[in-house]
């Protein structure tokens, strides 16, 4: 009797091990952190631009009319509201893109 293992038994064992690993292995989902950071920076910039434009328009109108900073306050608040609205629209767009990517990845499985 030889001490060499049976090649067929080893192949069968390897197939069973691989099948067990495939069942227990979670689906690997790739997360692109640069895309998430890009989306976050986009929303921050949209908010800052909205507030800055509102501030600039309000300051200009106050200087033009010689009023107290009523236009400055009013247009800064309007710029803030516009920035928030734009951020929410961008967030919905990014969420829709992520949902499409998830559906595509699920279809490929």
C-alpha positions in Angstrom: 0.0 0.0 0.0 1.4 3.4 -1.0 1.3 6.6 1.1 0.3 8.7 -2.0 -3.1 10.3 -1.7 -5.8 9.5 -4.2 -5.9 12.4 -6.8 -9.6 12.0 -7.4 -10.3 12.3 -3.6 -8.1 15.5 -3.4 -10.0 17.0 -6.4 -13.3 16.2 -4.8 -12.2 17.7 -1.4 -11.0 20.9 -3.2 -14.3 21.2 -5.0 -16.2 20.8 -1.7 -14.0 23.4 0.1 -14.5 25.9 -2.8 -18.2 25.4 -2.7 -18.3 26.0 1.1 -16.2 29.2 0.7 -18.5 30.5 -2.0 -21.6 30.0 0.2 -20.1 31.7 3.2 -18.3 34.5 1.4 -20.2 37.8 1.4 -20.8 39.6 -1.9 -17.9 42.0 -2.3 -19.2 45.5 -3.0 -16.7 48.0 -4.2 -17.1 51.5 -2.7 -15.5 54.3 -4.6 -14.5 56.7 -1.9 -13.4 59.4 -4.4 -16.8 59.5 -5.9 -18.4 60.0 -2.5 -15.9 62.7 -1.6 -16.6 64.4 -4.9 -20.3 64.4 -4.3 -19.8 65.8 -0.8 -17.5 68.6 -2.0 -20.0 69.4 -4.8 -22.8 69.9 -2.2 -20.6 72.0 0.0 -19.5 74.3 -2.9 -23.2 74.7 -4.0 -24.2 75.8 -0.5 -21.2 78.3 -0.2 -21.8 79.7 -3.6 -25.5 80.2 -2.9 -24.8 82.1 0.4 -22.0 84.1 -1.2 -24.1 85.2 -4.2 -26.9 86.2 -1.9 -24.5 88.1 0.3 -23.0 89.9 -2.6 -26.3 90.8 -4.2 -27.6 92.1 -0.8 -24.5 94.1 -0.1 -24.6 95.6 -3.6 -28.3 96.6 -3.2 -27.7 98.1 0.2 -24.8 100.1 -1.2 -26.9 101.2 -4.2 -29.9 102.3 -2.2 -28.0 103.4 0.9 -30.2 101.3 3.2 -29.5 99.5 6.4 -28.4 95.9 5.8 -32.0 94.7 5.1 -31.1 93.5 1.6 -27.9 91.9 2.9 -29.8 89.9 5.4 -32.7 89.1 3.0 -30.6 88.0 0.1 -28.2 86.0 2.3 -31.1 84.0 3.6 -32.5 83.6 0.1 -29.0 82.4 -1.0 -28.9 79.9 1.8 -32.3 78.6 0.9 -31.3 78.3 -2.8 -28.0 76.5 -1.7 -30.0 74.0 0.4 -32.4 73.4 -2.5 -29.6 72.8 -4.9 -27.9 70.5 -2.4 -31.0 68.4 -2.1 -31.4 68.1 -5.9 -27.7 67.0 -6.1 -28.2 64.5 -3.4 -31.2 63.0 -5.2 -29.2 62.8 -8.4 -26.3 61.0 -6.7 -28.8 58.6 -5.0 -30.3 57.8 -8.3 -26.9 57.1 -9.8 -26.0 54.8 -6.9 -29.3 53.0 -7.3 -28.6 52.4 -11.0 -25.1 51.1 -10.2 -26.5 48.8 -7.5 -29.1 47.4 -10.0 -26.5 46.9 -12.6 -24.2 45.1 -10.2 -27.0 42.9 -9.0 -27.9 42.0 -12.6 -24.3 41.0 -13.4 -24.3 38.5 -10.5 
